[in-house]
Amino acid sequence: MRIIYKLENLTNYFRQIYNNAISHWIVIERLALKQMFSLLIVIN
């Protein structure tokens, strides 16, 4: 039961992030791209 509860909390959490992402999509997209590139650089 606890796992289900945590999953529901996670979905609500991601829903909030998603709603915020829609309003600040460009900024978040740029940050995500920067993180992706930095991760690729670290991996390589």
Distance bins in CASP14 RR format, pairs under 12 A and 6 or more apart:
PFRMAT RR
TARGET T0000
AUTHOR 0000-0000-0000
RMODE 2
METHOD distances of the structure
MODEL  1
1 7 0 0 0 0 0 1 0 0 0 0 0
1 8 0 0 0 0 0 1 0 0 0 0 0
2 8 0 0 0 0 0 1 0 0 0 0 0
2 9 0 0 0 0 0 1 0 0 0 0 0
3 9 0 0 0 0 0 1 0 0 0 0 0
3 10 0 0 0 0 0 1 0 0 0 0 0
4 10 0 0 0 0 0 1 0 0 0 0 0
4 11 0 0 0 0 0 1 0 0 0 0 0
5 11 0 0 0 0 0 1 0 0 0 0 0
5 12 0 0 0 0 0 1 0 0 0 0 0
6 12 0 0 0 0 0 1 0 0 0 0 0
6 13 0 0 0 0 0 1 0 0 0 0 0
7 13 0 0 0 0 0 1 0 0 0 0 0
7 14 0 0 0 0 0 1 0 0 0 0 0
8 14 0 0 0 0 0 1 0 0 0 0 0
8 15 0 0 0 0 0 1 0 0 0 0 0
9 15 0 0 0 0 0 1 0 0 0 0 0
9 16 0 0 0 0 0 1 0 0 0 0 0
10 16 0 0 0 0 0 1 0 0 0 0 0
10 17 0 0 0 0 0 1 0 0 0 0 0
11 17 0 0 0 0 0 1 0 0 0 0 0
11 18 0 0 0 0 0 1 0 0 0 0 0
12 18 0 0 0 0 0 1 0 0 0 0 0
12 19 0 0 0 0 0 1 0 0 0 0 0
13 19 0 0 0 0 0 1 0 0 0 0 0
13 20 0 0 0 0 0 1 0 0 0 0 0
14 20 0 0 0 0 0 1 0 0 0 0 0
14 21 0 0 0 0 1 0 0 0 0 0 0
15 21 0 0 0 0 0 1 0 0 0 0 0
15 22 0 0 0 0 0 1 0 0 0 0 0
16 22 0 0 0 0 0 1 0 0 0 0 0
16 23 0 0 0 0 0 1 0 0 0 0 0
17 23 0 0 0 0 0 1 0 0 0 0 0
17 24 0 0 0 0 0 1 0 0 0 0 0
17 25 0 0 0 0 0 1 0 0 0 0 0
17 28 0 0 0 0 1 0 0 0 0 0 0
17 32 0 0 0 0 0 1 0 0 0 0 0
18 24 0 0 0 0 0 1 0 0 0 0 0
18 25 0 0 0 0 0 1 0 0 0 0 0
18 28 0 0 0 0 0 1 0 0 0 0 0
19 25 0 0 0 0 0 1 0 0 0 0 0
19 28 0 0 0 0 0 1 0 0 0 0 0
20 27 0 0 0 0 0 1 0 0 0 0 0
20 28 1 0 0 1 0 0 0 0 0 0 0
21 27 0 0 0 0 1 0 0 0 0 0 0
21 28 1 0 1 0 0 0 0 0 0 0 0
21 29 0 0 0 0 1 0 0 0 0 0 0
21 30 0 0 0 0 0 1 0 0 0 0 0
21 31 0 0 0 0 0 1 0 0 0 0 0
21 32 0 0 0 0 1 0 0 0 0 0 0
22 28 0 0 0 0 1 0 0 0 0 0 0
22 29 0 0 0 0 0 1 0 0 0 0 0
24 30 0 0 0 0 0 1 0 0 0 0 0
24 31 0 0 0 0 1 0 0 0 0 0 0
24 32 0 0 0 0 0 1 0 0 0 0 0
25 31 0 0 0 0 0 1 0 0 0 0 0
25 32 0 0 0 0 0 1 0 0 0 0 0
26 32 0 0 0 0 0 1 0 0 0 0 0
26 33 0 0 0 0 0 1 0 0 0 0 0
27 33 0 0 0 0 0 1 0 0 0 0 0
27 34 0 0 0 0 0 1 0 0 0 0 0
28 34 0 0 0 0 0 1 0 0 0 0 0
28 35 0 0 0 0 0 1 0 0 0 0 0
29 35 0 0 0 0 0 1 0 0 0 0 0
29 36 0 0 0 0 0 1 0 0 0 0 0
30 36 0 0 0 0 0 1 0 0 0 0 0
30 37 0 0 0 0 0 1 0 0 0 0 0
31 37 0 0 0 0 0 1 0 0 0 0 0
31 38 0 0 0 0 0 1 0 0 0 0 0
32 38 0 0 0 0 0 1 0 0 0 0 0
32 39 0 0 0 0 0 1 0 0 0 0 0
33 39 0 0 0 0 0 1 0 0 0 0 0
33 40 0 0 0 0 0 1 0 0 0 0 0
34 40 0 0 0 0 0 1 0 0 0 0 0
34 41 0 0 0 0 0 1 0 0 0 0 0
35 41 0 0 0 0 0 1 0 0 0 0 0
35 42 0 0 0 0 0 1 0 0 0 0 0
36 42 0 0 0 0 0 1 0 0 0 0 0
36 43 0 0 0 0 0 1 0 0 0 0 0
37 43 0 0 0 0 0 1 0 0 0 0 0
37 44 0 0 0 0 0 1 0 0 0 0 0
38 44 0 0 0 0 0 1 0 0 0 0 0
END
